[in-house]
Amino acid sequence: MFDTLITGANNLVWSLPLVGLLLLAGLYFSLRTLFVQVRGLPDMLTQLSRGESSPDGTSSFQSLMISLAGRVGMGNIGGVATAIALGGPGAVFWMWLIAFLGASTSFIECTLGQIYKEKDQDTGEYRGGPAYYIEKAFKHTSARGFFLAYAIVFAVVTIVAMCFFLPGVQANGMASAAYEAWGLPHWISAVAVLILLSFIIVGGIKRIAQFAVMVVPVMAALYILLATIVFFVNFDQIPHVFGLIFSSAFGANAVFGAIVGKAVEMGVKRGLYSNEAGQGTGPHAAAAAEVSHPAKQGYAQSFAVYVDTLFVCTATAFLIISTDMYQVFKVNAAGEEESIYPGSIPEGTDYGPEFAQNGFESVFAGLGPTFVAVALFFFAFTTVVAYYYMAEVNLTYLNRWIPNKMLRQVLVRILQALILVAVVFGATTQTGTAWTLGDIGVGAMAWLNVVAILILQGPALKALKDYHAQKKAGKDPQFDPRPLGIKNAEFWELRADGLVRQGETGEELAQRAEGH
């Protein structure tokens, strides 16, 4: 009954309109920004090297690492394997396309996250995200009641997705990889993750940022390096891999021609699950950054999409396809092994990280399962940490209507307990169920956020134009929303007037601003 219910919900959320909406939104924003994801590459790299941090916010690099912690996870290994298993090698092309187009979507949503950020009333840390910009962008209009309700719905959906639906996929991937590598029972992995996660999440955004900066770059670089070695050991497969990806993406390949629709669906679905462009997760980390202009962090977060899909996911895809590990074998009635090609494999099959483990094993004999288990542990663990942070940001948004500080703190502790329970549940449940719940969470957030940023895009486009105008004039861009006609960006108005002080809470800032 439960499986039937969640499968029906998943099919409803991930219908053809959502796939089309994500692709068309990415194309629209690419055209609207004159392909900001291409012409802005120098700005992306510059901002990552020059960004500053403060007691209230993280640096652009730290914010990028928090964002990558959320993006680089089970989707980069198990998600890619699942996409290829169900949609064939052609799914990789659609993952690339959604990443390229999604980089412009990410710029819009993350710039909006910066424009409408505010200081936490208790800690003084920067907070922002879709719930904040959905409410604030139309706060001065007659439609403010509708958008306030919309923002609250997004915050609630995000808390549920980040604290229950999505952590289970990551925990399940960690437990499955550990079982494949060392025969470790799933419950032991669940307990280990539970202890480590408890330590990290109680430390707030600063500890999360420090952890992400230490772990994410090292593991991503090492994973890409070893996957590339495997790929070039099989260098004779390079033409075959590219040919297979492109031919099966458009149905030209005889073996995979019948599943081109599935290739598109799985490429977009798993691509979004991995790079999260348009889902609304990136703006939470973007808002935490200390920058002088919102477009700076918009550029930095666009780069995260490239790192996630074009680097890490591509490394996994090439690893699996070049070693021919995307085929699944079964024993037929005659007792002989026969290959089951993608498209004929039933959904719900336990794919997990085994494809990647087998790919590494083909070159690094005896090390494949262990390396993927370790890599996946760090990838997935940092993702769960990032999920918690995003859930806390949205709880903080809802807590603004709770005057009692102690009650607000109690609710945060309950949130921490919920994600710990979700991790245990995910680690010990069936893989198919975990992925279905994760897809529902991703899809629901994407529907709400993409529709919102299509409506709210104006301020982000104005900020982009202002950023380049100031750069052209030889200035280090500084943001003041008032000359641009952007309303309700109170933090930036106070900053432009010199009223923002480091280390003060949102309540203290508001009190001083009222007396100004």
One Martini backbone bead per residue (centre of mass of N, CA, C, O) as a GRO file, in nm:
protein
  516
    1MET     BB    1   0.059   0.062  -0.023
    2PHE     BB    2   0.297   0.257   0.016
    3ASP     BB    3   0.431   0.209  -0.262
    4THR     BB    4   0.186   0.296  -0.431
    5LEU     BB    5   0.163   0.585  -0.322
    6ILE     BB    6   0.453   0.693  -0.393
    7THR     BB    7   0.444   0.625  -0.692
    8GLY     BB    8   0.203   0.807  -0.762
    9ALA     BB    9   0.334   1.071  -0.662
   10ASN     BB   10   0.579   1.060  -0.851
   11ASN     BB   11   0.420   1.060  -1.121
   12LEU     BB   12   0.286   1.335  -1.070
   13VAL     BB   13   0.538   1.512  -1.033
   14TRP     BB   14   0.700   1.340  -1.277
   15SER     BB   15   0.596   1.474  -1.525
   16LEU     BB   16   0.631   1.605  -1.833
   17PRO     BB   17   0.601   1.909  -1.752
   18LEU     BB   18   0.859   1.923  -1.572
   19VAL     BB   19   1.068   1.856  -1.783
   20GLY     BB   20   0.991   2.091  -1.970
   21LEU     BB   21   1.025   2.323  -1.768
   22LEU     BB   22   1.330   2.290  -1.714
   23LEU     BB   23   1.429   2.322  -2.005
   24LEU     BB   24   1.286   2.594  -2.076
   25ALA     BB   25   1.397   2.764  -1.844
   26GLY     BB   26   1.696   2.732  -1.917
   27LEU     BB   27   1.669   2.854  -2.201
   28TYR     BB   28   1.550   3.125  -2.124
   29PHE     BB   29   1.781   3.221  -1.928
   30SER     BB   30   2.004   3.203  -2.137
   31LEU     BB   31   1.885   3.418  -2.328
   32ARG     BB   32   1.827   3.650  -2.118
   33THR     BB   33   2.157   3.640  -2.028
   34LEU     BB   34   2.346   3.566  -2.262
   35PHE     BB   35   2.492   3.326  -2.146
   36VAL     BB   36   2.618   3.342  -1.845
   37GLN     BB   37   2.764   3.050  -1.832
   38VAL     BB   38   2.991   3.160  -2.036
   39ARG     BB   39   3.065   3.474  -2.001
   40GLY     BB   40   3.109   3.418  -1.667
   41LEU     BB   41   3.367   3.249  -1.602
   42PRO     BB   42   3.568   3.464  -1.493
   43ASP     BB   43   3.382   3.552  -1.255
   44MET     BB   44   3.370   3.284  -1.110
   45LEU     BB   45   3.678   3.253  -1.050
   46THR     BB   46   3.725   3.523  -0.910
   47GLN     BB   47   3.524   3.493  -0.672
   48LEU     BB   48   3.651   3.235  -0.545
   49SER     BB   49   3.937   3.388  -0.482
   50ARG     BB   50   3.806   3.679  -0.339
   51GLY     BB   51   3.628   3.602  -0.129
   52GLU     BB   52   3.459   3.687   0.173
   53SER     BB   53   3.439   3.682   0.522
   54SER     BB   54   3.236   3.661   0.829
   55PRO     BB   55   3.059   3.640   1.121
   56ASP     BB   56   2.786   3.623   0.927
   57GLY     BB   57   2.957   3.497   0.683
   58THR     BB   58   3.063   3.349   0.403
   59SER     BB   59   3.242   3.261   0.160
   60SER     BB   60   3.223   3.185  -0.163
   61PHE     BB   61   3.370   2.916  -0.130
   62GLN     BB   62   3.211   2.809   0.110
   63SER     BB   63   2.937   2.828  -0.028
   64LEU     BB   64   3.009   2.636  -0.257
   65MET     BB   65   3.068   2.390  -0.071
   66ILE     BB   66   2.786   2.371   0.045
   67SER     BB   67   2.650   2.331  -0.224
   68LEU     BB   68   2.820   2.080  -0.309
   69ALA     BB   69   2.737   1.908  -0.071
   70GLY     BB   70   2.440   1.893  -0.188
   71ARG     BB   71   2.517   1.786  -0.483
   72VAL     BB   72   2.752   1.593  -0.395
   73GLY     BB   73   2.638   1.257  -0.422
   74MET     BB   74   2.445   0.996  -0.493
   75GLY     BB   75   2.381   1.116  -0.780
   76ASN     BB   76   2.688   1.079  -0.891
   77ILE     BB   77   2.651   0.758  -0.876
   78GLY     BB   78   2.369   0.619  -0.843
   79GLY     BB   79   2.218   0.815  -1.036
   80VAL     BB   80   2.375   0.753  -1.293
   81ALA     BB   81   2.326   0.450  -1.294
   82THR     BB   82   2.016   0.472  -1.312
   83ALA     BB   83   1.995   0.633  -1.572
   84ILE     BB   84   2.137   0.417  -1.749
   85ALA     BB   85   1.961   0.169  -1.676
   86LEU     BB   86   1.681   0.314  -1.780
   87GLY     BB   87   1.800   0.516  -2.038
   88GLY     BB   88   2.076   0.487  -2.102
   89PRO     BB   89   2.347   0.659  -2.229
   90GLY     BB   90   2.168   0.908  -2.325
   91ALA     BB   91   2.122   1.037  -2.040
   92VAL     BB   92   2.388   1.196  -2.028
   93PHE     BB   93   2.320   1.419  -2.228
   94TRP     BB   94   2.076   1.530  -2.056
   95MET     BB   95   2.253   1.603  -1.817
   96TRP     BB   96   2.423   1.811  -1.962
   97LEU     BB   97   2.197   1.998  -2.060
   98ILE     BB   98   2.070   2.064  -1.778
   99ALA     BB   99   2.335   2.190  -1.675
  100PHE     BB  100   2.382   2.415  -1.877
  101LEU     BB  101   2.103   2.548  -1.843
  102GLY     BB  102   2.101   2.548  -1.522
  103ALA     BB  103   2.318   2.768  -1.471
  104SER     BB  104   2.120   3.004  -1.525
  105THR     BB  105   1.914   2.932  -1.312
  106SER     BB  106   2.112   2.950  -1.075
  107PHE     BB  107   2.174   3.247  -1.102
  108ILE     BB  108   1.893   3.357  -1.045
  109GLU     BB  109   1.829   3.221  -0.766
  110CYS     BB  110   2.098   3.316  -0.616
  111THR     BB  111   2.060   3.618  -0.653
  112LEU     BB  112   1.792   3.631  -0.504
  113GLY     BB  113   1.902   3.523  -0.235
  114GLN     BB  114   2.082   3.776  -0.188
  115ILE     BB  115   1.886   4.016  -0.212
  116TYR     BB  116   1.673   3.870   0.022
  117LYS     BB  117   1.836   3.876   0.261
  118GLU     BB  118   1.900   3.808   0.617
  119LYS     BB  119   1.908   3.834   0.957
  120ASP     BB  120   1.924   3.656   1.221
  121GLN     BB  121   1.759   3.711   1.519
  122ASP     BB  122   1.975   3.533   1.698
  123THR     BB  123   2.275   3.509   1.532
  124GLY     BB  124   2.328   3.696   1.251
  125GLU     BB  125   2.302   3.522   1.025
  126TYR     BB  126   2.263   3.448   0.708
  127ARG     BB  127   1.945   3.449   0.532
  128GLY     BB  128   1.802   3.242   0.263
  129GLY     BB  129   1.564   3.200  -0.011
  130PRO     BB  130   1.273   3.127  -0.156
  131ALA     BB  131   1.089   3.214   0.080
  132TYR     BB  132   1.205   3.501   0.090
  133TYR     BB  133   1.169   3.595  -0.215
  134ILE     BB  134   0.869   3.540  -0.245
  135GLU     BB  135   0.776   3.744  -0.029
  136LYS     BB  136   0.946   4.014  -0.085
  137ALA     BB  137   0.899   4.089  -0.393
  138PHE     BB  138   0.559   4.131  -0.311
  139LYS     BB  139   0.512   4.305  -0.044
  140HIS     BB  140   0.405   4.586  -0.204
  141THR     BB  141   0.157   4.431  -0.300
  142SER     BB  142  -0.164   4.294  -0.346
  143ALA     BB  143  -0.017   3.989  -0.360
  144ARG     BB  144   0.117   3.926  -0.076
  145GLY     BB  145  -0.064   3.696   0.037
  146PHE     BB  146  -0.002   3.483  -0.175
  147PHE     BB  147   0.317   3.485  -0.145
  148LEU     BB  148   0.321   3.410   0.150
  149ALA     BB  149   0.185   3.135   0.117
  150TYR     BB  150   0.393   3.026  -0.085
  151ALA     BB  151   0.638   3.044   0.106
  152ILE     BB  152   0.531   2.855   0.324
  153VAL     BB  153   0.503   2.608   0.148
  154PHE     BB  154   0.797   2.585   0.070
  155ALA     BB  155   0.912   2.556   0.356
  156VAL     BB  156   0.761   2.296   0.428
  157VAL     BB  157   0.854   2.119   0.191
  158THR     BB  158   1.159   2.146   0.254
  159ILE     BB  159   1.162   2.024   0.533
  160VAL     BB  160   1.051   1.747   0.449
  161ALA     BB  161   1.260   1.683   0.229
  162MET     BB  162   1.531   1.737   0.406
  163CYS     BB  163   1.427   1.547   0.668
  164PHE     BB  164   1.315   1.278   0.490
  165PHE     BB  165   1.341   1.217   0.182
  166LEU     BB  166   1.656   1.276   0.106
  167PRO     BB  167   1.845   1.138   0.324
  168GLY     BB  168   1.779   0.839   0.252
  169VAL     BB  169   1.948   0.814  -0.007
  170GLN     BB  170   2.225   0.866   0.119
  171ALA     BB  171   2.217   0.651   0.342
  172ASN     BB  172   2.170   0.411   0.151
  173GLY     BB  173   2.432   0.443  -0.013
  174MET     BB  174   2.628   0.403   0.219
  175ALA     BB  175   2.527   0.124   0.313
  176SER     BB  176   2.556  -0.026   0.042
  177ALA     BB  177   2.861   0.021   0.000
  178ALA     BB  178   2.953  -0.112   0.268
  179TYR     BB  179   2.835  -0.390   0.204
  180GLU     BB  180   2.990  -0.445  -0.064
  181ALA     BB  181   3.281  -0.406   0.061
  182TRP     BB  182   3.237  -0.542   0.390
  183GLY     BB  183   2.953  -0.654   0.497
  184LEU     BB  184   2.800  -0.425   0.633
  185PRO     BB  185   2.557  -0.358   0.818
  186HIS     BB  186   2.322  -0.113   0.796
  187TRP     BB  187   2.301  -0.035   1.103
  188ILE     BB  188   2.595   0.051   1.142
  189SER     BB  189   2.595   0.286   0.946
  190ALA     BB  190   2.368   0.441   1.085
  191VAL     BB  191   2.518   0.493   1.354
  192ALA     BB  192   2.766   0.640   1.243
  193VAL     BB  193   2.613   0.875   1.111
  194LEU     BB  194   2.463   0.972   1.361
  195ILE     BB  195   2.708   1.067   1.525
  196LEU     BB  196   2.842   1.263   1.321
  197LEU     BB  197   2.595   1.444   1.260
  198SER     BB  198   2.549   1.551   1.545
  199PHE     BB  199   2.814   1.714   1.562
  200ILE     BB  200   2.778   1.906   1.314
  201ILE     BB  201   2.481   2.044   1.336
  202VAL     BB  202   2.534   2.198   1.619
  203GLY     BB  203   2.752   2.421   1.486
  204GLY     BB  204   2.648   2.534   1.237
  205ILE     BB  205   2.751   2.708   0.959
  206LYS     BB  206   3.055   2.713   1.027
  207ARG     BB  207   3.101   2.407   1.061
  208ILE     BB  208   2.985   2.326   0.790
  209ALA     BB  209   3.186   2.489   0.617
  210GLN     BB  210   3.449   2.361   0.723
  211PHE     BB  211   3.380   2.072   0.643
  212ALA     BB  212   3.333   2.118   0.339
  213VAL     BB  213   3.618   2.235   0.271
  214MET     BB  214   3.776   1.975   0.356
  215VAL     BB  215   3.616   1.747   0.180
  216VAL     BB  216   3.504   1.806  -0.109
  217PRO     BB  217   3.758   1.871  -0.288
  218VAL     BB  218   3.920   1.612  -0.235
  219MET     BB  219   3.710   1.393  -0.324
  220ALA     BB  220   3.645   1.501  -0.604
  221ALA     BB  221   3.933   1.495  -0.720
  222LEU     BB  222   3.992   1.194  -0.667
  223TYR     BB  223   3.756   1.074  -0.822
  224ILE     BB  224   3.819   1.197  -1.098
  225LEU     BB  225   4.103   1.083  -1.130
  226LEU     BB  226   4.033   0.776  -1.118
  227ALA     BB  227   3.820   0.779  -1.342
  228THR     BB  228   4.019   0.878  -1.561
  229ILE     BB  229   4.209   0.639  -1.549
  230VAL     BB  230   4.005   0.429  -1.635
  231PHE     BB  231   3.932   0.556  -1.904
  232PHE     BB  232   4.237   0.555  -2.025
  233VAL     BB  233   4.282   0.255  -2.006
  234ASN     BB  234   4.013   0.266  -2.207
  235PHE     BB  235   4.081   0.443  -2.472
  236ASP     BB  236   3.945   0.267  -2.700
  237GLN     BB  237   3.642   0.367  -2.586
  238ILE     BB  238   3.592   0.666  -2.654
  239PRO     BB  239   3.428   0.660  -2.920
  240HIS     BB  240   3.211   0.470  -2.809
  241VAL     BB  241   3.102   0.647  -2.581
  242PHE     BB  242   3.019   0.897  -2.743
  243GLY     BB  243   2.848   0.750  -2.954
  244LEU     BB  244   2.643   0.625  -2.752
  245ILE     BB  245   2.536   0.881  -2.624
  246PHE     BB  246   2.434   1.030  -2.887
  247SER     BB  247   2.269   0.806  -3.028
  248SER     BB  248   2.077   0.736  -2.774
  249ALA     BB  249   1.958   1.026  -2.725
  250PHE     BB  250   1.799   1.007  -3.037
  251GLY     BB  251   1.749   0.693  -3.132
  252ALA     BB  252   1.989   0.576  -3.335
  253ASN     BB  253   2.016   0.334  -3.166
  254ALA     BB  254   1.913   0.013  -3.188
  255VAL     BB  255   1.908  -0.070  -2.883
  256PHE     BB  256   1.798   0.243  -2.768
  257GLY     BB  257   1.562   0.365  -2.948
  258ALA     BB  258   1.299   0.292  -2.764
  259ILE     BB  259   1.425   0.491  -2.501
  260VAL     BB  260   1.441   0.805  -2.542
  261GLY     BB  261   1.231   0.905  -2.337
  262LYS     BB  262   1.380   0.783  -2.090
  263ALA     BB  263   1.641   0.941  -2.127
  264VAL     BB  264   1.523   1.217  -2.076
  265GLU     BB  265   1.392   1.171  -1.804
  266MET     BB  266   1.648   1.062  -1.649
  267GLY     BB  267   1.839   1.295  -1.714
  268VAL     BB  268   1.671   1.517  -1.578
  269LYS     BB  269   1.616   1.391  -1.304
  270ARG     BB  270   1.918   1.320  -1.226
  271GLY     BB  271   2.031   1.597  -1.289
  272LEU     BB  272   1.870   1.750  -1.075
  273TYR     BB  273   1.952   1.577  -0.832
  274SER     BB  274   2.247   1.668  -0.863
  275ASN     BB  275   2.256   1.995  -0.939
  276GLU     BB  276   1.977   2.160  -0.849
  277ALA     BB  277   1.875   2.333  -1.074
  278GLY     BB  278   1.576   2.497  -0.958
  279GLN     BB  279   1.505   2.365  -0.674
  280GLY     BB  280   1.620   2.576  -0.423
  281THR     BB  281   1.900   2.515  -0.272
  282GLY     BB  282   2.129   2.718  -0.352
  283PRO     BB  283   2.020   2.991  -0.216
  284HIS     BB  284   2.096   2.922   0.076
  285ALA     BB  285   2.407   2.935   0.039
  286ALA     BB  286   2.424   3.208  -0.109
  287ALA     BB  287   2.309   3.387   0.132
  288ALA     BB  288   2.567   3.326   0.328
  289ALA     BB  289   2.735   3.521   0.177
  290GLU     BB  290   3.011   3.754   0.153
  291VAL     BB  291   2.911   4.032  -0.040
  292SER     BB  292   2.881   4.329  -0.258
  293HIS     BB  293   2.721   4.144  -0.478
  294PRO     BB  294   2.488   3.923  -0.588
  295ALA     BB  295   2.620   3.834  -0.865
  296LYS     BB  296   2.869   3.699  -0.751
  297GLN     BB  297   2.712   3.450  -0.632
  298GLY     BB  298   2.576   3.364  -0.889
  299TYR     BB  299   2.838   3.278  -1.027
  300ALA     BB  300   2.946   3.075  -0.818
  301GLN     BB  301   2.692   2.881  -0.838
  302SER     BB  302   2.713   2.808  -1.137
  303PHE     BB  303   2.978   2.645  -1.104
  304ALA     BB  304   2.855   2.406  -0.944
  305VAL     BB  305   2.719   2.267  -1.184
  306TYR     BB  306   2.975   2.193  -1.333
  307VAL     BB  307   3.115   2.025  -1.119
  308ASP     BB  308   2.896   1.815  -1.082
  309THR     BB  309   2.822   1.720  -1.385
  310LEU     BB  310   3.077   1.774  -1.581
  311PHE     BB  311   3.260   1.609  -1.378
  312VAL     BB  312   3.147   1.390  -1.178
  313CYS     BB  313   2.924   1.256  -1.352
  314THR     BB  314   3.104   1.203  -1.599
  315ALA     BB  315   3.302   1.017  -1.461
  316THR     BB  316   3.094   0.798  -1.398
  317ALA     BB  317   2.987   0.745  -1.684
  318PHE     BB  318   3.257   0.667  -1.815
  319LEU     BB  319   3.320   0.437  -1.624
  320ILE     BB  320   3.070   0.258  -1.692
  321ILE     BB  321   3.084   0.251  -2.010
  322SER     BB  322   3.390   0.174  -2.063
  323THR     BB  323   3.337  -0.105  -1.880
  324ASP     BB  324   3.042  -0.222  -1.924
  325MET     BB  325   2.855  -0.183  -1.635
  326TYR     BB  326   2.543  -0.130  -1.744
  327GLN     BB  327   2.502  -0.421  -1.742
  328VAL     BB  328   2.266  -0.679  -1.682
  329PHE     BB  329   2.243  -0.998  -1.524
  330LYS     BB  330   2.080  -1.313  -1.595
  331VAL     BB  331   1.917  -1.615  -1.532
  332ASN     BB  332   1.789  -1.841  -1.720
  333ALA     BB  333   1.613  -2.130  -1.778
  334ALA     BB  334   1.900  -2.268  -1.881
  335GLY     BB  335   2.133  -2.138  -1.688
  336GLU     BB  336   2.199  -1.870  -1.838
  337GLU     BB  337   2.357  -1.586  -1.915
  338GLU     BB  338   2.191  -1.264  -1.960
  339SER     BB  339   2.141  -0.962  -2.104
  340ILE     BB  340   2.021  -0.651  -1.968
  341TYR     BB  341   1.912  -0.381  -2.104
  342PRO     BB  342   1.832  -0.086  -2.108
  343GLY     BB  343   1.466  -0.061  -2.050
  344SER     BB  344   1.425  -0.373  -1.924
  345ILE     BB  345   1.455  -0.262  -1.647
  346PRO     BB  346   1.314  -0.250  -1.356
  347GLU     BB  347   1.183  -0.051  -1.150
  348GLY     BB  348   1.341  -0.080  -0.820
  349THR     BB  349   1.602  -0.167  -0.859
  350ASP     BB  350   1.915  -0.241  -0.707
  351TYR     BB  351   2.173  -0.036  -0.777
  352GLY     BB  352   2.339   0.178  -0.672
  353PRO     BB  353   2.710   0.168  -0.661
  354GLU     BB  354   2.802  -0.093  -0.825
  355PHE     BB  355   2.891   0.008  -1.102
  356ALA     BB  356   3.134   0.174  -0.999
  357GLN     BB  357   3.277  -0.048  -0.844
  358ASN     BB  358   3.322  -0.232  -1.095
  359GLY     BB  359   3.485  -0.029  -1.260
  360PHE     BB  360   3.725  -0.001  -1.064
  361GLU     BB  361   3.787  -0.307  -1.038
  362SER     BB  362   3.890  -0.344  -1.339
  363VAL     BB  363   4.165  -0.184  -1.246
  364PHE     BB  364   4.144  -0.188  -0.914
  365ALA     BB  365   4.211  -0.454  -0.772
  366GLY     BB  366   4.042  -0.461  -0.455
  367LEU     BB  367   3.945  -0.129  -0.450
  368GLY     BB  368   3.670  -0.043  -0.559
  369PRO     BB  369   3.461  -0.077  -0.326
  370THR     BB  370   3.620   0.091  -0.116
  371PHE     BB  371   3.645   0.363  -0.260
  372VAL     BB  372   3.341   0.413  -0.309
  373ALA     BB  373   3.256   0.397  -0.015
  374VAL     BB  374   3.425   0.637   0.081
  375ALA     BB  375   3.332   0.851  -0.121
  376LEU     BB  376   3.027   0.821  -0.062
  377PHE     BB  377   3.035   0.895   0.228
  378PHE     BB  378   3.131   1.189   0.192
  379PHE     BB  379   2.924   1.285  -0.010
  380ALA     BB  380   2.664   1.204   0.150
  381PHE     BB  381   2.724   1.337   0.420
  382THR     BB  382   2.747   1.631   0.319
  383THR     BB  383   2.459   1.634   0.209
  384VAL     BB  384   2.309   1.598   0.476
  385VAL     BB  385   2.421   1.852   0.604
  386ALA     BB  386   2.298   2.045   0.392
  387TYR     BB  387   2.007   1.968   0.438
  388TYR     BB  388   1.988   2.069   0.723
  389TYR     BB  389   2.050   2.362   0.670
  390MET     BB  390   1.800   2.412   0.485
  391ALA     BB  391   1.590   2.338   0.695
  392GLU     BB  392   1.672   2.555   0.903
  393VAL     BB  393   1.618   2.803   0.731
  394ASN     BB  394   1.307   2.744   0.704
  395LEU     BB  395   1.250   2.745   1.003
  396THR     BB  396   1.346   3.034   1.050
  397TYR     BB  397   1.131   3.159   0.877
  398LEU     BB  398   0.889   3.054   1.056
  399ASN     BB  399   1.004   3.170   1.339
  400ARG     BB  400   0.928   3.477   1.305
  401TRP     BB  401   0.629   3.405   1.446
  402ILE     BB  402   0.806   3.339   1.711
  403PRO     BB  403   0.874   3.507   2.010
  404ASN     BB  404   0.999   3.257   2.149
  405LYS     BB  405   1.320   3.156   2.182
  406MET     BB  406   1.298   2.875   2.316
  407LEU     BB  407   1.101   2.756   2.109
  408ARG     BB  408   1.288   2.785   1.867
  409GLN     BB  409   1.509   2.594   1.980
  410VAL     BB  410   1.331   2.342   2.005
  411LEU     BB  411   1.264   2.316   1.701
  412VAL     BB  412   1.555   2.265   1.615
  413ARG     BB  413   1.590   2.000   1.774
  414ILE     BB  414   1.366   1.849   1.629
  415LEU     BB  415   1.493   1.868   1.351
  416GLN     BB  416   1.748   1.706   1.422
  417ALA     BB  417   1.594   1.447   1.498
  418LEU     BB  418   1.455   1.394   1.223
  419ILE     BB  419   1.713   1.351   1.048
  420LEU     BB  420   1.817   1.110   1.212
  421VAL     BB  421   1.577   0.926   1.155
  422ALA     BB  422   1.597   0.934   0.843
  423VAL     BB  423   1.875   0.798   0.824
  424VAL     BB  424   1.796   0.529   0.949
  425PHE     BB  425   1.567   0.462   0.755
  426GLY     BB  426   1.731   0.480   0.487
  427ALA     BB  427   1.958   0.266   0.557
  428THR     BB  428   1.714   0.026   0.614
  429THR     BB  429   1.595   0.044   0.335
  430GLN     BB  430   1.488   0.039   0.029
  431THR     BB  431   1.611   0.176  -0.252
  432GLY     BB  432   1.354   0.236  -0.415
  433THR     BB  433   1.210   0.397  -0.191
  434ALA     BB  434   1.422   0.616  -0.148
  435TRP     BB  435   1.415   0.733  -0.438
  436THR     BB  436   1.115   0.807  -0.448
  437LEU     BB  437   1.118   1.009  -0.217
  438GLY     BB  438   1.336   1.190  -0.338
  439ASP     BB  439   1.180   1.267  -0.598
  440ILE     BB  440   0.947   1.409  -0.459
  441GLY     BB  441   1.110   1.631  -0.321
  442VAL     BB  442   1.244   1.751  -0.573
  443GLY     BB  443   0.988   1.803  -0.747
  444ALA     BB  444   0.831   1.991  -0.554
  445MET     BB  445   1.046   2.214  -0.539
  446ALA     BB  446   1.070   2.269  -0.842
  447TRP     BB  447   0.789   2.365  -0.903
  448LEU     BB  448   0.787   2.608  -0.704
  449ASN     BB  449   1.055   2.753  -0.795
  450VAL     BB  450   1.034   2.789  -1.104
  451VAL     BB  451   0.777   2.952  -1.104
  452ALA     BB  452   0.886   3.180  -0.924
  453ILE     BB  453   1.138   3.275  -1.104
  454LEU     BB  454   0.967   3.349  -1.351
  455ILE     BB  455   0.826   3.583  -1.190
  456LEU     BB  456   1.108   3.703  -1.022
  457GLN     BB  457   1.352   3.782  -1.226
  458GLY     BB  458   1.404   4.090  -1.243
  459PRO     BB  459   1.616   4.154  -1.012
  460ALA     BB  460   1.842   3.970  -1.130
  461LEU     BB  461   1.873   4.121  -1.402
  462LYS     BB  462   1.942   4.395  -1.277
  463ALA     BB  463   2.195   4.301  -1.125
  464LEU     BB  464   2.354   4.211  -1.373
  465LYS     BB  465   2.361   4.486  -1.517
  466ASP     BB  466   2.493   4.644  -1.282
  467TYR     BB  467   2.753   4.482  -1.258
  468HIS     BB  468   2.862   4.542  -1.553
  469ALA     BB  469   2.856   4.850  -1.535
  470GLN     BB  470   3.065   4.875  -1.304
  471LYS     BB  471   3.294   4.718  -1.441
  472LYS     BB  472   3.315   4.906  -1.691
  473ALA     BB  473   3.391   5.153  -1.480
  474GLY     BB  474   3.614   5.015  -1.275
  475LYS     BB  475   3.454   4.867  -1.050
  476ASP     BB  476   3.359   4.742  -0.746
  477PRO     BB  477   3.080   4.601  -0.697
  478GLN     BB  478   2.793   4.769  -0.558
  479PHE     BB  479   2.488   4.740  -0.366
  480ASP     BB  480   2.182   4.918  -0.465
  481PRO     BB  481   1.838   4.880  -0.504
  482ARG     BB  482   1.699   5.162  -0.551
  483PRO     BB  483   1.799   5.256  -0.843
  484LEU     BB  484   1.661   4.974  -0.964
  485GLY     BB  485   1.369   4.920  -0.825
  486ILE     BB  486   1.424   4.748  -0.566
  487LYS     BB  487   1.226   4.594  -0.331
  488ASN     BB  488   1.273   4.470   0.000
  489ALA     BB  489   1.604   4.505   0.033
  490GLU     BB  490   1.695   4.586   0.335
  491PHE     BB  491   1.986   4.499   0.379
  492TRP     BB  492   2.108   4.666   0.133
  493GLU     BB  493   2.016   4.941   0.227
  494LEU     BB  494   2.172   4.941   0.497
  495ARG     BB  495   2.450   4.890   0.375
  496ALA     BB  496   2.460   5.147   0.195
  497ASP     BB  497   2.424   5.327   0.476
  498GLY     BB  498   2.612   5.188   0.706
  499LEU     BB  499   2.426   4.986   0.921
  500VAL     BB  500   2.602   4.736   0.904
  501ARG     BB  501   2.698   4.497   1.150
  502GLN     BB  502   2.908   4.291   1.286
  503GLY     BB  503   2.750   4.050   1.508
  504GLU     BB  504   2.458   4.117   1.470
  505THR     BB  505   2.139   4.093   1.495
  506GLY     BB  506   1.840   4.133   1.348
  507GLU     BB  507   1.711   4.292   1.582
  508GLU     BB  508   1.934   4.505   1.617
  509LEU     BB  509   1.921   4.617   1.330
  510ALA     BB  510   1.623   4.704   1.336
  511GLN     BB  511   1.646   4.903   1.576
  512ARG     BB  512   1.856   5.095   1.448
  513ALA     BB  513   1.694   5.160   1.188
  514GLU     BB  514   1.451   5.297   1.332
  515GLY     BB  515   1.652   5.528   1.469
  516HIS     BB  516   1.770   5.663   1.192
   0.00000   0.00000   0.00000
